């Protein structure tokens, strides 16, 4: 039997072209949703959310776990009571996600408990970098072992650690150690305004970015305004991705469902009224801007955790108009299986 490639070449020589159904399929796009901060979640509630994600059309669920620093000058990173996910809960979440047919992205992040204005995990400056890196390696190796034992498909070695990103030797040592424990794909997630200076993109398998870009200057901006903003961002990111010959995974794309959520998408504490329609427009603008872009590895929307509904002001699109925007796009992106015998 001749190969499909030989068959297509013959058709091309005849001038008839290769049928679309026989052409090489595009690389699947990750269709992800995050389950954010939690310490405990009952099995029935977990099972309900996971089944909702399957119905939504998701291929991946991102499980976010965190350890804490006291402040940006601290050298110790450790679990935080009533904030860090219990290990047995995390193992159960991984197991149940797989049982429901979802692939898992395990996403450890650092929480800074006491912050002054403009301080966050991207501005950490510990008293001793040697001590901080020893603590950080302990943190990441702890979850790398969980990921390895649980068969996690993608593991994140860091997120938004701007002040460390030029420390190539430190990251090389960390990533080399993780690969001895964990055999799946490694991800690093850069902040949305600081992805080009990262010195170690070649050491990871997946290039990640968070994406809390402002889409408008006014709270009542229409979808076309938001779309123009996303297209400008898209062109910059796609051009950069081509230069480094990589595709990009958005690890966090989210908009709180409140008035001004698209103006300051990183700020869910604005105190304005609930606005489901502004959230929907923002998600729709993202989808329209990035649909069909070959530089897109995929997206993880932020996030599914929480009851949702028309009075909720948080990020979740659950039971809101934005949910249908995501559902339609995920359905479009899902690989189409050829019928047997065709």
C-alpha distance (Angstrom), angle and dihedral (degrees) to the residues before:
residue distance angle dihedral
X1 . . .
X2 3.78 . .
X3 3.80 117.9 .
X4 3.81 120.7 -107.1
X5 3.80 88.8 -114.3
X6 3.84 92.0 56.0
X7 3.80 90.1 47.0
X8 3.81 91.9 51.8
X9 3.82 92.6 47.5
X10 3.80 89.5 53.0
X11 3.79 91.0 51.4
X12 3.79 91.2 48.9
X13 3.80 91.1 52.1
X14 3.78 88.3 52.4
X15 3.77 89.4 51.6
X16 3.79 95.2 -119.0
X17 3.81 97.8 109.0
X18 3.78 129.4 -137.0
X19 3.82 115.1 -68.5
X20 3.80 111.9 -109.3
X21 3.80 90.3 -126.0
X22 3.81 90.0 59.5
X23 3.80 97.2 43.6
X24 3.80 119.1 107.7
X25 3.82 107.8 -84.7
X26 3.78 118.8 -117.3
X27 3.79 117.0 -105.8
X28 3.82 108.1 -87.9
X29 3.79 115.9 -102.0
X30 3.81 116.7 -129.6
X31 3.79 108.4 -112.7
X32 3.78 102.4 -162.7
X33 3.77 142.3 171.1
X34 3.80 126.3 -171.8
X35 3.77 126.9 -132.2
X36 3.78 101.1 -152.5
X37 3.78 137.1 -160.5
X38 3.78 116.6 -12.6
X39 3.80 138.7 135.9
X40 3.77 100.3 -163.2
X41 3.76 135.3 9.6
X42 3.79 126.4 -179.4
X43 3.78 116.5 -119.1
X44 3.85 95.4 -117.6
X45 3.82 91.8 51.9
X46 3.81 91.4 45.5
X47 3.79 91.8 48.5
X48 3.80 90.9 50.0
X49 3.80 93.1 52.1
X50 3.80 93.7 46.3
X51 3.79 91.4 50.9
X52 3.79 88.8 49.1
X53 3.81 89.2 54.7
X54 3.80 90.7 50.8
X55 3.80 89.4 50.5
X56 3.80 89.1 48.1
X57 3.81 89.0 58.7
X58 3.81 98.2 -110.9
X59 3.79 119.2 159.3
X60 3.82 95.8 -171.1
X61 3.78 138.2 32.7
X62 3.80 119.8 -155.5
X63 3.80 112.3 -144.5
X64 3.80 109.0 -157.2
X65 3.80 117.9 -153.6
X66 3.78 128.1 174.3
X67 3.78 145.1 -163.6
X68 3.79 121.4 -167.7
X69 3.79 142.9 -124.9
X70 3.81 119.9 -156.0
X71 3.82 91.3 -132.2
X72 3.81 139.6 -26.3
X73 3.83 91.3 -81.4
X74 3.79 95.1 54.3
X75 3.79 122.5 113.4
X76 3.80 97.4 -161.3
X77 3.79 126.0 80.7
X78 3.78 119.1 -173.1
X79 3.80 147.2 146.7
X80 3.79 116.1 -68.2
X81 3.79 120.6 -143.1
X82 3.80 114.4 -113.5
X83 3.81 90.4 7.5
X84 3.81 108.8 59.7
X85 3.79 114.7 76.4
X86 3.78 112.0 -111.2
X87 3.79 111.3 -111.6
X88 3.80 93.7 -125.4
X89 3.82 89.8 51.3
X90 3.80 91.7 50.2
X91 3.80 92.1 49.6
X92 3.79 89.8 50.9
X93 3.81 91.2 49.3
X94 3.80 91.7 51.6
X95 3.79 91.8 47.7
X96 3.81 94.3 47.8
X97 3.81 92.6 45.8
X98 3.79 89.9 55.3
X99 3.80 91.3 45.0
X100 3.81 88.3 56.4
X101 3.81 92.0 51.4
X102 3.80 97.3 -103.9
X103 3.80 124.3 133.5
X104 3.79 116.2 -133.9
X105 3.79 133.3 -127.2
X106 3.81 109.3 -167.7
X107 3.78 107.0 -152.1
X108 3.85 117.7 -171.7
X109 3.80 115.6 -171.8
X110 3.81 136.7 178.4
X111 3.78 119.1 -117.1
X112 3.83 116.9 -156.6
X113 3.80 106.7 -150.8
X114 3.82 102.0 -165.2
X115 3.79 114.7 39.7
X116 3.77 134.9 172.0
X117 3.83 119.2 -151.4
X118 3.83 111.3 -58.2
X119 3.81 92.5 10.0
X120 3.80 118.8 125.7
X121 3.82 139.5 129.8
X122 3.80 90.2 -65.4
X123 3.81 92.5 62.3
X124 3.79 101.2 47.3
X125 3.79 113.9 144.7
X126 3.81 108.6 173.9
X127 3.77 123.9 -161.7
X128 3.80 88.5 -117.1
X129 3.79 121.8 24.6
X130 3.82 90.6 -166.2
X131 3.81 91.2 57.8
X132 3.79 92.4 43.3
X133 3.80 93.4 51.8
X134 3.81 91.6 49.1
X135 3.79 88.7 53.9
X136 3.81 92.8 44.1
X137 3.81 92.3 51.0
X138 3.80 89.1 52.3
X139 3.81 89.6 51.8
X140 3.80 95.4 48.5
X141 3.82 95.9 41.4
X142 3.80 89.8 51.5
X143 3.79 90.9 59.6
X144 3.82 94.3 36.7
X145 3.80 87.3 62.4
X146 3.81 90.5 49.0
X147 3.80 89.2 49.5
X148 3.79 92.5 49.0
X149 3.79 94.7 49.1
X150 3.79 92.4 44.6
X151 3.80 96.1 49.0
X152 3.81 92.7 -118.9
X153 3.80 111.2 -177.1
X154 3.84 99.6 -148.6
X155 3.82 127.7 24.8
X156 3.80 124.5 -167.4
X157 3.81 115.7 -141.1
X158 3.79 94.0 -169.3
X159 3.78 146.2 -12.8
X160 3.81 131.1 -146.5
X161 3.82 95.3 -22.0
X162 3.79 92.6 152.7
X163 3.81 98.1 165.8
X164 3.83 91.7 56.1
X165 3.79 100.5 45.0
X166 3.81 97.3 97.9
X167 3.82 91.9 52.1
X168 3.79 93.3 99.3
X169 3.81 97.1 166.3
X170 3.81 92.2 50.3
X171 3.79 92.0 50.7
X172 3.79 92.0 44.5
X173 3.81 90.2 55.6
X174 3.79 92.6 46.5
X175 3.80 95.6 47.5
X176 3.79 93.0 44.4
X177 3.80 89.5 54.1
X178 3.81 92.8 47.6
X179 3.82 91.5 52.1
X180 3.81 89.4 58.1
X181 3.80 88.7 60.5
X182 3.79 104.7 30.1
X183 3.83 125.2 45.4
X184 3.80 101.6 -173.8
X185 3.80 129.8 89.2
X186 3.80 118.6 -56.3
X187 3.78 122.1 -142.0
X188 3.78 134.0 -168.9
X189 3.80 118.3 -166.2
X190 3.81 116.6 -151.6
X191 3.77 125.2 -162.7
X192 3.80 114.9 -96.2
X193 3.83 93.5 -109.9
X194 3.82 98.8 39.0
X195 3.81 112.1 49.5
X196 3.81 103.2 112.3
X197 3.86 96.8 62.6
X198 3.82 93.6 56.1
X199 3.80 104.1 121.9
X200 3.81 100.4 -160.2
X201 3.80 107.8 51.0
X202 3.81 90.0 123.8
X203 3.81 90.3 61.0
X204 3.81 96.0 61.2
X205 3.79 131.5 63.8
X206 3.80 98.5 -139.9
X207 3.82 126.9 44.4
X208 3.79 108.2 -145.9
X209 3.81 134.1 -170.6
X210 3.76 133.5 -179.7
X211 3.79 111.5 -136.0
X212 3.80 116.6 -151.7
X213 3.79 95.4 144.3
X214 3.78 118.5 160.6
X215 3.80 108.4 -113.9
X216 3.80 100.3 -171.3
X217 3.77 145.9 10.5
X218 3.80 94.9 -137.1
X219 3.79 129.2 58.2
X220 3.81 92.3 -133.0
X221 3.83 96.5 52.4
X222 3.80 115.0 146.9
X223 3.79 125.5 -125.7
X224 3.80 94.5 -100.2
X225 3.80 90.3 58.5
X226 3.79 89.8 51.2
X227 3.80 90.8 46.4
X228 3.82 92.0 53.9
X229 3.79 89.7 51.5
X230 3.80 91.9 50.5
X231 3.81 92.5 47.1
X232 3.79 90.7 56.2
X233 3.80 90.6 50.7
X234 3.81 91.4 43.6
X235 3.78 93.3 54.3
X236 3.81 92.0 51.9
X237 3.80 94.2 47.5
X238 3.80 95.3 42.5
X239 3.80 90.9 49.5
X240 3.79 90.9 50.9
X241 3.82 91.1 47.0
X242 3.80 90.3 54.0
X243 3.80 91.2 49.7
X244 3.81 92.4 55.0
X245 3.83 92.0 36.5
X246 3.81 94.3 -124.9
X247 3.77 137.7 116.9
X248 3.81 122.0 -125.3
X249 3.79 130.4 -125.0
X250 3.79 115.5 -159.6
X251 3.79 102.6 -142.1
X252 3.81 95.3 -172.4
X253 3.79 126.2 23.9
X254 3.77 111.3 161.1
X255 3.78 145.4 144.8
X256 3.80 125.0 -167.3
X257 3.79 111.6 -127.3
X258 3.78 96.1 -116.9
X259 3.76 137.1 103.8
X260 3.80 104.9 -78.6
X261 3.80 94.4 21.3
X262 3.81 91.3 128.8
X263 3.81 92.5 45.5
X264 3.80 94.7 54.9
X265 3.81 105.2 12.8
X266 3.81 91.9 169.2
X267 3.81 91.8 60.3
X268 3.80 116.1 75.7
X269 3.84 91.9 163.9
X270 3.82 98.1 71.4
X271 3.80 92.8 117.5
X272 3.80 94.4 -139.1
X273 3.79 125.8 136.3
X274 3.79 123.6 -77.0
X275 3.81 112.7 -88.4
X276 3.80 116.4 -176.5
X277 3.79 93.3 172.6
X278 3.81 95.5 56.2
X279 3.79 89.1 52.5
X280 3.81 90.6 49.3
X281 3.82 92.3 50.3
X282 3.80 91.3 50.1
X283 3.81 93.7 51.4
X284 3.80 90.8 44.9
X285 3.81 91.2 51.8
X286 3.81 90.3 53.1
X287 3.80 92.3 49.3
X288 3.79 93.6 47.8
X289 3.81 92.5 47.9
X290 3.81 96.8 48.4
X291 3.79 103.5 32.6
X292 3.80 109.4 121.2
X293 3.82 95.6 3.2
X294 3.80 106.4 144.9
X295 3.82 93.4 -151.4
X296 3.81 90.1 65.5
X297 3.81 114.6 103.2
X298 3.78 89.9 -179.9
X299 3.78 145.8 -79.1
X300 3.79 138.6 -101.1
X301 3.78 110.7 -157.0
X302 3.80 117.6 -145.3
X303 2.99 111.7 -100.4
X304 3.82 153.8 -17.9
X305 3.80 99.2 179.6
X306 3.79 116.2 112.2
X307 3.79 136.3 48.0
X308 3.79 95.3 -83.9
X309 3.78 120.7 -172.4
X310 3.82 134.4 133.5
X311 3.82 96.7 -52.9
X312 3.79 97.5 46.0
X313 3.83 115.8 107.7
X314 3.79 98.1 -172.2
X315 3.78 130.8 99.8
X316 3.77 100.1 -90.9
X317 3.83 114.6 110.8
X318 3.80 88.0 -159.8
X319 3.83 112.2 135.5
X320 3.80 90.8 -3.8
X321 3.84 132.4 108.5
X322 3.83 90.1 -100.3
X323 3.79 89.4 65.3
X324 3.80 91.2 68.1
X325 3.83 91.2 50.0
X326 3.79 89.6 56.2
X327 3.80 93.5 42.9
X328 3.82 93.4 54.4
X329 3.80 92.6 47.8
X330 3.80 94.9 46.1
X331 3.80 89.2 50.4
X332 3.80 89.6 52.4
X333 3.82 92.2 48.5
X334 3.81 96.2 46.8
X335 3.84 112.4 109.4
X336 3.80 113.0 -102.8
X337 3.79 114.1 -133.0
X338 3.80 117.5 -141.0
X339 3.77 114.1 -120.5
X340 3.78 114.3 -105.0
X341 3.77 112.6 -86.1
X342 3.80 94.7 15.2
